[in-house]
Each structure stands twice: as structure tokens, then as C-alpha cells.
Amino acid sequence: MSELIQHPDSIEWRFERQILRIEAWGEHSLRVRATCAPTFSDNPHALLPPETCEPQITAGAEQLTLRNGNITAVLNLKGQLAFYNQRGELLLEEMWRQRSTVGIGASEKSQDKYVSALKLDGREFKPLPGGKYQLTVRFESRPEERIYGMGQYQQPWLDLKGCALELAQRNSQASVPFMQSSLGYGLLWNNPAIGEANFAKNQTIWLARVTQEMDYWITAADSVQQLTRQYAKTTGTPPPAPAFTSGLWQCKLRYRTQQEVLEVAREYRRRHLPLSVMVIDFFHWPNQGTWCFDPVDWPDPKAMVDELKAMGIELMVSVWPTVEARSPLFPVMKARGLLVTSDRGVQVNLDFMGNTTFFDATHPQARAFVWETVKKNYYDLGIKLFWLDEAEPEYRAYDFDNYRYHAGPVLEVGNQYPRDFAQGFYDGLQTCGEREIINLVRCAWAGSQRFGVLAWSGDVHSSFHAFRNQLAAGLNMGLSGIPWWTTDIGGFQGGNVNDPAFHELLIRWFQWAVFCPVLRMHGYREPQIQPPESYRNGIPQCNSGSPNELWSYGEENYAIMQHWLSVREKLRPYVDALFANAHQHGDPLMRPLFWHYPDEPQSWQVEDQYLFGEDILVAPILHAGQRQREVWLPGNHGWVALNGERYQGQQRMTVDAGLETIPVFIREGSKATGMLPNV
């Protein structure tokens, strides 16, 4: 016989081995957990401790109701669960198909759809050898629903309804499993297991390959803005952004020597081009897993740091989690259990430029060990910015069932690795007294934002096809609680510096990046440049790409990028205010139109333009050869184009877009007026 149990701040259902608990967890929010173990674990995963809540609990004949602000959970004696908003409107309900199932809160006439011979439960714990479970959670699908967030996937759709998403970290894919619904709720799948989320027309399914518990957090609000802020209160907001963040970041694969870095920085200053950050990419080290400069190519890094600082330029260095078998730190870390292990085969996770194993970022002692090495070899030289590459981490083959972390098998905990990688550096920098912390990280999970993560979209191809995917990726990352986001301008790989077709892509990408959180030049440009020696002390030496500075693509392209860099400089106070807002509330800098115009149907349908803050509407050019495009202007107010022409909102129109420009409109009378040309 099943049992309903009422506690002061939670309700429970128990039957056989399963325990289901719903508890108030933050403003207008609930945490929902289920397990077949004797008790729940105390692992909060992505969640912070909740604010004090006083939920209202009501007991009925065969059900319990828990209300916390705008959200109400109804749990019946059969263990079936549904959620409603403050107006009593259904937000979400579990999908049950049993002969005797009754829909929670449903009218008698609508109950027939729940009665079925399919024998499907809303929560299914399928036992696995060894004692844990594969978990499937099913919800009823609402065909009219639109779904956003979930992190970064390489596809062009902003609305994820109808999409099947792998819950796994890959190069250019970041699983941040917080979704927002147009029906007025947000749901965080608070489980780092490898799995799937399927937002199909007939049902919504969340699957964890290996787990001990079901754990999700659900919140309700009348606006996407409020949903985002409630989520940010529960998982954290970014720290204050350093002042240099909104300037130009210069990078390429790769500056091979100290002299190359300084020559590029000096040339920026000679040309009077504003530059905030210089980035030193990978293989500046003697070997992977040494986390230091190779003294042959970097004879005096302290002098380099000092000269850059004198020019007002911060230095960022790349840190990979790989440890090569010949690194002097490999046997030490292996003996102390600080490396990722393999359940089968040899202990090699990646064979790029050597046989390497990742350090185990889920292990607190491993994080401390790596940070202490980095502190001695970089931070103590004055370097406070770190590029945490390979942060998924990128396995040679994504055989998630073959790897094991300190926190557990990768199938059970794998998605938390990039967050823990970032936390190790964040904690280390905080211990050194730093408060404005930002590190570039190639992946993220829920809660990563509170550890100063600037996520970027990975090694995407240099093509207009890949370019179009980045707009949806950036907007959905913001709606997933990761407001600091950027891309490799022009894409990472495939762009030839002498190819006019690539020049067009680069210009269009650069113009768009001016209206993204971080403006960052990076790429592996063709033709490649071979190193002067193939091996040094038996260690393979990495080649480099062609130059990737603003002046590397001919005078005409340089003039266009120089102009848009000047636009960004004028815009920096506006961008800095957006970063401050992200720190305070968790709001994204890039926002879909419905963020500020939710009552206009067109705002939910337009997916190829967006708002940069509240005051700037951006319509990027996303196709080769395109010289005009259609734009929708929302709102019952005026918009001013960059040429000074005024347009009234609530209209669709076609605008010209020569290669030298990007369609951008300023909300009339806003704070951005006067920051852009002719406005």
C-alpha cells in the first residue's frame, strides 16, 4: 500500500523501494527527488542552499498539495505528480499510461487518455548490474509549447520543441540542462549523468544512463526574465567582470614565441588600435602536464607580462587538462589518484601530440595540485587569466562507459567535469585575493557561471553554415544561465587568409561579435606554418596557423574591422553595464526578442535577430553574398538605424546590408543613443 507523508516544508510518497520527495527550494520553486535507495544523498549538484521558504501544504482524501509562491505541486496516492501556476493553470504533469491511472487534477472527461495498456510510468528506475539504475522520467507533451535553453548545441534552432538533445559534453557542445518553457516554467535537470532530453510532440523524456536518484528543480513565473532570475538565485550569478572584458581579445593558433606576442601587441599600439587581452594558446609548454612556459621560446615571461601591462594589455595563457606520460608530474599524479582512469584498455584518454590522460577535475586534491603548479608558473608572474581548453574533456573516442572520475563513473557524473575544472581555478584565484575572475572555458554545466566562466562555442568550422548555428547557441546559453559567452571570430578551422570567400565570412562574423558579450579574434588559419623543429627533447612540436590580426586580411577588410572596433569601443560603457546586470541578476547580455516583448507573437517566431541588452536590436547577416535582409522591429516605439533613419516598431521591412555594415537599430530615447554612429 502506498503512503503519502506530510512534513513542515515537503511532501513525500513511498511505495516499495521508491521514495518521492517534493520540497520548497527558493522563490516560487521546488526541488523534486526520487530514489530507490534507503535515503537521499546530500549532493546538491548545481543547486545552492535555498532561501527560507514557508510553503503551504494541504492534505486531501487521496492527495497532498504543496504550494510555494507561484508554483503548486499536486501528488496523489498513486505517486503521480503535476505542477500548476498561481492561477491554477497546468504547467507540467508526469506521463503515466496504466490501466488504472487517473490524471491529476483532470476532469472526468479528460481522464480517458491516461488509461492505457502500455504500462508506462512517469518515473522508471531500471536496475543495472552493480546496484544503480537507468532513469527515465516522462512528462506529457504540450504541442503549443516552445522550449529554450539547455546549453549549446550545434544546430540552428532557437526553439527546441521537437529536438532530441544528448546530455553529454563534447567539443562545441555544452550540456547545461536548464530549459525554459513558453508556458511559464523552467526546469533544471539536476543530474550530471550522461543521458538524453527529448522534447517530442508526443512526450517529453529525460534519461540518465546511470544514477541513484531522480533530481530536478522546477520554477514558475510570468516572464522569461523572472524565470532566469529565479534560476540565477538558485545556481549563482557570474562574479563582477573585470573592466577589460568588454574590449578586444587577440588570439590565434598559435603565437609560438615570446617575441611574436610582443611584436603583435606593439603593432596594435603602433596602429593606435585598442587591445585589452593577448592570448597565448596551447603548446607553449615543454610538454603536456607541465603547466609552465618552455624557456627556449619564452626566455623571460615576467618581462613579457610587465611590458604588456605597461601597454594596458592583460595576458591570458592556455591550460589543458592533459598530462603526457613523459611529464615529470605524471607518475606523481598517477600514484596519488589524481588522474582519470579507464575501466578497460590502456590509460590513455587522448593521443593528440602524445599519449595523455586528463587530470581528474572532480577530485578536490587534483584541482588543488594543478592550481598550485599553475600559481607558481603563471600567477606569480602576474598572469591572472586562464584559458581552460579541452574542458569537456575531449576524449579520443567518446566512450563514456569506459572512464571513471573521483566523483564516480563518467556515465553517472561526467557532465560536471567542466564546472569542476573552472571551480579549481576560481577557488585558487579567490584564495590569492582575486575577486573579478574570468576564465575562458570550452564547456560548461549548470552552475558554471558562478565560477567566472566565459564559455565559447568550441572548434566550429569556418563556414556560414557553422556561423548560423552560433546565434542560436549563444542565445540558448544565455537562457541556460550562462551569460558570459563568445565565439572564435570567423570560426576555428578552415579559413584561408588569402581567400576572398573567407574574408566575407570573417567580416560578417566580426560585425556580429561587436554585439556579443566578448569580442575575440581566434582561429587556425590556413596556410599552416610548420615549426622550425619537429621534435624537441623527444617531444613533438606543434605547428601554427597564419596571422590572424585585424591587418592580416588586406587593407579593405582591415578598414572595415577597424571601423567596427571603434564602434565597440564607443559601446563599451553600455556593454559594461550589461556585465554588471549579469552579475547582479544573471540576465544574459544577448536576449531573444521575447525577453522584452513577450506579448508580441512575432517575438517568439523570429530566431535570426536578437536584442543586445534592452536597447540594441541586431540582425546579423548569416549567408554568403547576402546584401539585404528582412527585419522585424518589435514594440510600440521608434527604432533608429545606424544611418540615423527612424522607424516605428511593429513592422517588418527589408533593409540594405552592404559588406561594410550590419543591420543594427537603437531603441529611440534609450541609453545607447549617441554611443553608435549617427544615432
N, C-alpha and C positions, 0 to 999 in steps of 0.2 A: 504494500500500500504506500503510495507516495505521500509526502508530507510537506506542507508549507510552514515556514518558520519566520516569525517577525522579530527583528532586532531594532534597537533605537535608531540606527541610521542605514539599515539594509534589510533586504528580504531574501529568503532562501527557499529553494525547492530541493528535496532529496528523494532519490529513488534508487534502490540497489546501490551501486557504487558511485553514482553520479551526484555531485553537489553543484547547484547553480546558485550564484550569489549576484544580486544587483545592489549597488551601493552608491550613494551620492558622492561625486568626486569633482569638485569645482562648480562654478556658477553654471546653472542650467544644464548640468552634465551628470552622466552616470558611468560607472565602471561596471562591466559585466564579465564575470568569470565563471568558468565551469571546469570541473576536474573529476577524474575517476580515482584520484589518489585520496588518501585519508584526509589530507588538509591541503590548503592552498600554499603555494610558495610565497615568499615575501619579496620577490623580484618585481620592481616597479617598471622595468624595461624603459620605455620612453617617458613615463609619467613622472612629474614632480609631486611632492606631497600636496594634497588638496587643501584648499582653504576650508575653514569650518563651515559646514552646511547643516541646516536643520530641515531635513526632508519631512514631508507629510506622508504617513503610511496609513492606509485604510484596509481593513480586513472585510472581505465579503464571504458569502457562503462557500464558494469554491475558488476564490482568487484573492490575491493581495495586490494592492496598488501602491506604488511609491512615486511621489511627485517631488521634484526638486526644481523649483522655478518654472521655466518654460517647458520642461520635459517630464512626461509621466510614463512609467513602465507598468504594464499590467501583466501579471504572472498567474496562470491558472493551475489547477490541481494536476493537470496532465503535464505540467512543465513547459507549456507553450508561452511565448513571450512576444509582446508587441509594445510599440512606443508611440506616444501621441504628443502633440504640442499643447500650448496653453489654451487653445481654442477647441481642444478635443478632436483635432484632425489627425488622422492616421499618418505617421511618418514612415514607419518601418515595422514589418512583422516577420517573424520566422515562417519559413515554408514547411508545412507538415502535410504529408499525404498518407493518412492512415484511415482504416475503416471507421474508427470511432472518433476521429479528430473533429474538433469544433473550433472555428476561427475565433480568436479572442476579440470581443467587442463587436463581432459581426452580427448583422441581422439574421433572423432565421432563414430568410430567402437566400442570402448570400453564403450560407454555411455549406451548401452542397458542394462547392468547389474544393473544399478541404477534405471531403470524404472520398477515399480512393483505396484501391487495392495495391498501389505502388510500394507501400511500406517504406516511405522516405521520412526520416526525422529531420527536424530543423537543426539539430546538433548530432553529429555522428562521430563517436570515438571508435576508430577501428584499431584493435590491438595489433602491435608489432612485436616480433621476437625481441626480447630484452626488456619488455615491460612498459614501453611508451606507446604512443598512439599516432596514427594519421587522423587528423581532424578535418572534418568538413562541416561548414556552417552554411545553411541555406536560408535566403530571405525571398519573400515574394517580390517579383519584379513589377515595377510601375512603368508602363511603356512611355508615358509622358515625361518621365524624369530625365533630367540632364545631370551628368556626373563629371566632376572636375577634381584636379589634384593628383594624388598618387605618385608624385615624383616626376621623373624624367624618362620618357620613352621615345625612341627614335621613330616617330610616326607623326603625321601632320594634324591629327585630330585633337582639338581642344576638349570637346565634349567626348567623354569616354564611354558613354552609353553604347553598348554593343561591342565593346572591346574586351579582349581577353589579355590579361597582363601577368607576366611572370613576376612573382615576388622573389627576386634574386638580383644581386649586384653584378653588373658586367661593365666593361669599358664602354662608356657613353650611355649606360642605363643605370639609373638610381632609383631603387625601390624605397619610396617614402610613403608608407601605406595609410595616408590620411586622405579621405575622399570627402568632397562637399556636394551635397545634393541640392538641386533647384527646389526641392520640396521643403527645405528649411532645416536640414540636419547635417551634421558632419560626423563621420565615423573613423576612428583610428583603429586599425588592426594592430593591436599592441603585442605583437608576436614576431620575433626576429627569425622565425623558421623560413626555410626555402619553401615556396608554395606558389599559389595562383590566386588571382582575383578575376572573376568573370562576371561582367555586368551585362548579361544576356537579356534578350527580350522576354524569355520565359521564366528566368530565375536569376538571382544573384548568388554567386557561390564564392566563399573564401575557403582556401585549403592550405593547411600546414602539413608538410610531409612528415615531420617528426615533432612531437610536442607532448608535454604533460598537461597543459592547460589550454582552455579557450580563454582569451583575454582581449576584450575590445572596450573602447571608450566612445561614448556617443553624446553629442551635444545638440541643442536646438536653439534656433534664433530666427528672426525675421529677415536677416540680411546676411549676405556673404561676408561683409565686413565684420559683423559681430561674431559669426561662426569662426572666422580666422582669429579674432582677438581672444575668444574663449579658448581656442586650441593653444594659442601662444601662452596664455596664462598657465596652461596645464603642462606644456612641454618646454617652455622657455622662449625668450627672445634673444636676438643677437646682442653681443656687447656693444658699447659705443664704437663707432667706426673711426679709425684714425683719419685725420684731415686729408692725407694724401690719397685716400681710397678713390676719390672721385676724379683724379687726374688720369693721365695716360700711363699705361704699363707697357714697357717694351720688352719683347721676348722673341726668341726663335729657337729652333732646334739646330744647332746649339752654339752658344759662344764658347769656343774651345779654350781660350786663354784669358788671363787677367788683362792683357794688353788689348784684346778685342773688345772686352766690356768697356774699358776706359775710353777707347777710341770712339765707340758708338755714343757714349754719354757726352764726350767732348763735342762731337759733331752736332748733337742735339742742341747743346748750348751755343755753339758757333752759329747755328741757324736760328737761334732765338725761338726754338720750339719748346713749349712747356713739357716737361717729363717728370713724372712722380716716382716711378718704380722701374728699376732694371732687374731683370730676372736671369739667373744662371740656371740653365737646365741640367739634365742628368749627365752622368759620366764625367763630372769634374773631379771625381774621387779616384784614388788609386785602384779601388775595387769595390764592388757592391758589398754593403755591410761594413764599411769602414767609417762612413759618415764624417768625412773630412775632405779638405782640398788636397789634390795631388800637387806637391811642391814643385814638380817640374814645370807645370803650366801656370801655377798660381803661387809664385815665389813669395809674395808679400800681401796676403789678403787683407791684413789690417790696414795697410796703406791704401789699398783699393777702396775699402769701406769708408775710410776717412775722406778720400778725395770725392767720392760720390756724395757723401753727406755735405761736404762743403759746397757742392753744386745744388743742394736741396733734393737729392735723389736717394730714395731708400733702396736697399738691396734685398732681394729675395733669392733663396737657394732651394734647389730641388732635393727632396729627401725621399728615397724609395724605401719600401719595407723589406726589400730583398737582401738576403745575406748569402754571398757566394761561398762555396765550400772551402775556398782557399783564403777567405778572410780570416785574419787572426782572431776576430771575435766569434767566428762560427763555432769552434769547439767549446768556448766558454758558454755561449748561449744555449747550445745543444745540451750540454751537461746540466744546466740549470732549468731545463724545460721551458725555455723562452721562445721556442720556435714552433711553428705549425707542424703537426705530424701527419703522416699518411697512414691510413689503415691497411693499404695494400701497396706493394711495389716499393721502389726506392723513394727516399725522402727528398724529392726534387719537385718543387711546385711550378717553377718557370725556368726555361732554358734559354732565355734571351741574353746573349753575351756572357754566358756562364751557367753553371748548374747552381741554381739558387733556391733558397727556402725563405718564406716570409717570416718575419718576427711575429709573435702572437700578440696582436694589439688588444685582445680581450684579457690578457694576463696583466694585472697591475704591476708586477715586478718587471715584466718585459717593457712596458711603457716607461717605467722609471729608468731602466737601464739605457734604453735608446735616448731618452731625453738627456740624461747625464752626459752621454757621449756627444750629443748634438750641442749641448750647452758649452762644453769645453772647446769644441772645434769650430763652432759658428757664433753662438750667442755672445761668448766672451770676447769676440772680435767686434761686436757691435751689430750683428745681424739678428733681427727680431722677426723676420718674415720667412715663412717656410712653405714650400710647395710640396704638399703631401700627395705625390703621384702614386699610381698603381694602388689606390686606396680601396679598391673593391674587396679583396685584391684580385688581380687578373691572373687566374690560373692558366697554365698552358692548355689544359682542357678543363672545361667547367664541369668536372665530375664531382659535384658537391658531396656525393655519398662517400668519397674517399679521403676526406680531410677532417681533422679534429682540432678544435681550439681548447684552450684552458676552460672556457665557459661551456664547452660541450661540443658534440658533433656539429659540423657545418650545416647539415640538414636541419638541425634544431635551432642554431643560433647565428648562422652565417651572416645575416643581413646587418648585424650590429657592428661588424668589423670596421667600416669606415668611420662610424661615430666614435668608436673607442680609439682609433688611430688619432683622430683630431683631439680627443679629450686628453691624450697623453701630452701633446704639445701645449694645449690650453692650460692644463694644470701646471706644467713646468714653467710656462711664461708667467702665470699668476704668482707662483712661488718666488719668481725673480722680481716681483713688484710690478709687472706689466698689467694694465687694465684695458687698454684699447688694443685688442688682439684680433688679428685677421690672418688666416692662413688659407691658401688656395688648395682645394681638395677635390680629387677627381671622383668623388662619390659621396653619398650622404644617406642617412637613415633618420627616422623620426627622432627629434631632439638634437640633431647635429648642429642646428642653428645656434644653440646656446654655448657652443664651444668655438665660436668665431669662424665658422666655416663659410668661405666663399667657394661655392660649388661651381664647377664649369662642366660643359657638356661633353667632355671627353674627346677622343680622337676621331672626330667626324670628318667625312670626306670633303674635299674642296669641290663642291658642286652646288648648283642651285637646288637640286633635289634635297640634299642634306640641309641646305640653308633654310628651306621652307619648314623642315622638321623642328628647327631650333626655336621658332616663335612659339609653337605650342608647348615645347619643352620648358621654356623659360616661364611662361605664364602659369603652367601647371605646377612647376616647382614653387612659385610664389604662393599658390593656393594650397600647397602642402606644408607651408610654414617655413620655407627656405627662401627668405627674401634676397639674400646676397647670392647673385648668380651671374655668370659670364660665359663667353664662348671664345674659341680661337677665331679671331677675325680672318675671314677667308677660308675657314676650315683648316684642319690639321695637315692633311696629306693629299697630294695630287696637284698642287698649284705650281705651274712653271712661271718663273719670274719674267720670262720673255713672251708669254702667251697673252695676246690681247683678250681672249675669252676669259682667262683667269683675272685679268685686270678689271674687267667689268664686274665679275663676282666680288672681288676684293673691295671695290669702291662701294657697291651696294651693301656689303656686309659692314664696312666701316661706317657708312652713314647711319645704318641701323644701330650699331654698337654705341654711337654717340648718345643714344636714348635708351641705353641699357644700364644696369647698376654699375658695371665696371667696363671701361674702355681698354681693351687689352690686345695688343699685337702678338700673335704667335702662329707658328706653322713650321712644317717641314718642307721647305721649298726646293723644287727642282730647278736646275740640276744639282745633284748632291756633290758635296766636296769631301774627298777622301782624306783621312788623317795622314800626317807625314810618316807614321809608322803603324803597321798593322797590329803589332803586339808590343807591349812594354812590360818587362819582367814577367813574361808569360801570360799577361792579361790582355784580352782583345781590346783594341781601341775603337771608339765609336766615331762614325763619320758625322758630318754636319750638313745642314741644308744651306741653300743660297741665302744671300742677305734678305732681310725682311723688315727693314726700316722704311719709314714713310717715303724716303727719297730713292728707294730701290726699284721703283717701277716706272721710271720715266718722268719727265717734267710735268706733263699734263695731269697724270694721275697724282703726282706729288702736290700740285696746286689744289686739286680737289680735296685731298685728305688734309692738307694744311688748313684750308678754309673750315672744314668741319671740326678739326681740332680746336680752332679758335672759337667755334660755336660752343663746343663742350666747355671750354674754359669760362666763357661768359655764363654758362648754365650751372657751374659748379655750386654756387650758393643754394640753388634750387635742389640739386642732387644731394647736397649735404643735409638739407632739411628732410629729405626723404629717408636718408640713412638714420637720422635722429628719430624719425617717426617709426622706423622699423625696430629700433632699439626699444622704444617706449611701448609700442603696441603689437609689434610683429607684422605690421602691414607690409605687403610686397611693394617694391618700387614700380614694377611692371604689373599692370592690372587689366583684366578684361573689361570691356565696356560695361558689363552688367554690375561691376563693382560699384560704380557711381550712378548708373541708370538702370536699376533693376526693374522698373515698371515699364520699360520700353521693350517690346518683343524683339525688335531688331538688335538690341544689345546682346541678346542671348544667341543670335544667329550669326553675327559677324565674327569670324575667327581669324581674319588675316589683318587686323589692326588692333590697337590697344591704347591704353592710357598710361603715360609715364607720369606717375603721381596723378593728381586730380586735374591739372591744368593743361597738360600737353597731350594731344592726340597724335599718334604716329601710325602711318600707313606705309610700311616698308615695301620696296619693290623686290619681289621674290622670284622673278622669272627673267631669263636671259632675253635681251632685246626689248624688254618692256619699256615703253616711254610714256605711258599714261596708265592710270588705273581708276577703278571706281572706289569711292569713299562714302561711307555713311557718317553723317555728323549727328550725334545724339543731342538731347537736351533742348529746352525751350529758351535758349540764349544764343548769343553770337559766338562765332569762331573766327579767328584771324589767321590767314595763311602767312607763310614766311615772306611773301612778296607784298604784304600789307593789305591784301584784299580781304574784305569782311564777308562772312557767310552766316546765314541763320541756321540754327540747328533744326533737327527733324527733317533732313533732306538727304537724298542720295544724289551724287553727282560724279562726273568724270573729270579728273584733273590731270594736267601735264606733269611729266616726271622725266625730264632730260637727265642724262647721266650725272650731271653736276648737282642734282638735288634729290630730295626725298620729301614726299608729301607729309608735312607736319603742320598742325593747327594749334593755336593757343586759345584757351578759353578767354573770351573777352572780359577785360577788367580783372584778370587774375594776377597773382604774384609773379607769374612767369613773363608777363608783359614787360618789354624792354630788355629782357635778357637775350632775345634772339633777334636776328637781323630784321629790320624794317617793322618790327612789331612793338 
